[in-house]
Amino acid sequence: MSRKSVLTMQLDKDNESALYSHDDASNEEEEEEDDDDYHHNFNQDSDDEALPKSYNSAHFSASEDKFMKEHDLKAKACEALHNNGTNNSSQPPFSPSSPKNSFIKRRSSIIDMPQRFHHVNAQASTRSNIRNDFASDPNILPEDYPSEELIEFFSNVKKCLEFRHKYLDISLQAPESINPKNQPDWEIYPPPPKPTYKSKNRFNQLPKEDGQDVNEREEFDFSKIEIPEILDSKYYYSLDDEDVYQVHEKKNDKKIVKIPNLHDYYSDLNTISRISSDGPTKSFAFKRLQYLEAKWNMYYLLNEFEETKQSKRNPHRDFYNVRKVDTHIHHSACMNQKHLLRFIKYKLKTEPNKQVIFRDGKILTLAEVFESLNLTAYDLSIDTMDMHAHTDTFHRFDKFNLKYNPIGESRLREIFLKTDNFIDGLYLAELTKQVMEDLESSKYQMTELRISIYGRSIHEWDKLAAWVVDNKLFSHNVRWLVQVPRLYDVYKKNGNVKSFLDIVKNLFEPLFEVSLNPKSHPKLYVFLQRVIGFDSVDDESKAERPIQSRKYPPAGEWNTTINPPYSYYLYYLYANIASLNHLRLKNKMNTFVLRPHCGEAGDPEHLISAFLTSYGISHGILLRKVPFIQYLYYLDQIGLAMSPLSNNALFLTYDKNPFYNFFKKGLNVSLSTDDPLQFSYTKEPLIEEYSVAAQIYKLSGVDMCELARNSCVQSGYEAVIKKHWLGKNYLKGGIEGNDIEKTNVPDIRVGFREDTLQCEKDLIDYYNKLATAEK
Ligand SMILES: [Zn+2]
């Protein structure tokens, strides 16, 4: 051991990859040990300084080192995948005992790999002689005959996925095509603008009969919308024993859908939680994820050139003119700081005498407000603005979070960033319009803005809808999500609510009313057409009560000052949305999805709640700590709207963000801005987000376009629009659903993702078949 020339292969540590060392002076057995993922050292915080001295002393620069390490990793992946070429059952593919033979084989077979990828999977999908297929499939695990543990692992995977599918089906969040807004007859008013180069072409849309200029965008006009009136509905709704709204048929009092109750939900949650914390399960899941990453490295090594070739051959499309959706952004922070500052200065100059706020018993004008703050328009800068958003809130979520906190507002925030204030949200509406105009002129950028409903008063919905409709805040580039802050404890302390039930009622009662009869809240009816779903927001890192017995009382009995846990909030959102969706589907109104903030901080168990109940999530950076759950998110391709820049400011530095690692493994990730007001410096925050990621991770053009495509898929835009962005078959997924002329993502990339996922699914089927065969 004295001559310890160590070749160390090390991956980025936060990706939880293995530290792997191979001593060339050691004997074969040691090599075998090292070859197995299980024996790798999982070193939490290793970076280059932690490397052995001898390694650092080599005459290579840091970037050369990195290159070699990556190269070794790819070679290793290549070797592992190609061992199967022997197709010999006595020598399983991952067998570490054949490095020398495989070296020669690897050399000869590198070239034919791209064909093999498809070839293998074409076989697998026919499912003829499934065992033989697996013998030649690179996916096979080291055992000659699958162990009990493996069978159990895959049957657990299946079980968990079935839980999720059950919950999503019940709540009508899946499949996408069931939502009335995704039907071909769904009308979007005002209609999306016509493509300019087709404006005189009756192909796309006929010019207006009254001679209106076809190039002109149709302005939103509330009076033009027909609000249906349903006087004699066949349904009625009521609260059940657990304070969940249920919809019944009038003729037989039967519920139109059976929703899992609180107890079922927690027991399902517990089951998944137990499975995911089981040791061997974690190891298997970790191994599968490592395999996915290695497979990507290998694919990329071999096909980088081909990908570039295909995208170069594709006319017109490039990263700038593929559609990208900002899948996670908060409305009250959707403008950048400079924009807000200019707006405030402009208002102070042009409307100093406008009465804007009621404070301390009197109405103040804008000029008086600035007097009270001891500021003139000249003094005003990003730094002097009473927002603190880019300084102390930057590092502390509790402070950062204050802007969602309805209690204790700063004056400027009250005046400029609230929809419900003395001036009826006039300034925020103007700001929003400007943001919309910027987006429209960019044409290819869309946003899904989060706007708050707190649940403190039953009138919030009507006020919000009136604000949107009266200010004509409709844009082809904008859709809304409603965010519900988890602030029961604050409202309770302030006497706004008696129990959690009050929040549930304030949140959902108006929605049931309007879905039963749109005429009851006409503006809300119109606004809801542009609402995609619900988000749950607040500081996830807040301590939650330990969940012992899981015996939570129903909402009406939750009347202490303790805030309910994350999972409880999600349940009540989920269960009521499920009922509401059924009622809306019956009345041909668009249905909603749940897309909460999840896995940004706090207990990784939040990710399990969302796995059960939610269509997609925002953040999800904690998935890196729970491999089994991460694997499930991969298998079900649950959308993750990630915001590395936001994380960098609040919870996780950029270099440790798992975003790129998730992307490589093939999780369904998109990039989003979260709060441009706090995090962005430029006029195009979404492009800024992409550009930083591209620089740090060295993303290729194809990677960027794939991310943009993911964002469109994850988004809640109507199917007719998605078809325009992604290709008319996008719902079919995979190569069949890909249209390179729209997405600029080469088929070879889409095919790789599709095949990889299919291999994992085949594995699950295969082992589950064995499990049933044994019984
Ligand atoms: Zn957010």
Residues whose N, C-alpha, C, O or C-beta is under 5 A from the ligand:
A	BS01	ZN	D674
